[in-house]
Amino acid sequence: MSKPIALSDTQMDTIVRLAGPLPPPDRDVYLREVAAALDGGREEIGDGFAARVCAEVQRRLWHPPLNEQPPRRQA
């Protein structure tokens, strides 16, 4: 069992906020990947490092929604 990662309220807020735009099935993968990246043996995790990790993982998992409306006709 790995030891818990000590995160600040700001870091937790960033993690949760960047999970929001992802589809629910991808959020578990996002959280696991973020936890693995933050558990890299650093003694202290800074807010900037945590934000960069979250943004990189979110960017990898996020896919733009498909435009399901047909294009408007020009009159």
NORQUIZI-V13672 format. One record per pair of residues at least 12 apart in sequence whose ideal C-beta (glycine too) atoms are under 6 Angstrom apart, sorted by the first residue. I is the first residue (numbers start at 1). J is the second residue. If there is no record, write none. Layout:
# NORQUIZI-V13672
i->I j->J
i->I j->J
This chain:
# NORQUIZI-V13672
i->5 j->38
i->5 j->39
i->10 j->47
i->11 j->47
i->11 j->50
i->14 j->50
i->14 j->51
i->14 j->54
i->15 j->34
i->15 j->54
i->18 j->54
i->18 j->58
i->22 j->61
i->22 j->62
i->26 j->61
i->30 j->57
i->30 j->61
i->33 j->57
i->34 j->53
i->34 j->54
i->34 j->57
i->37 j->53
i->38 j->53
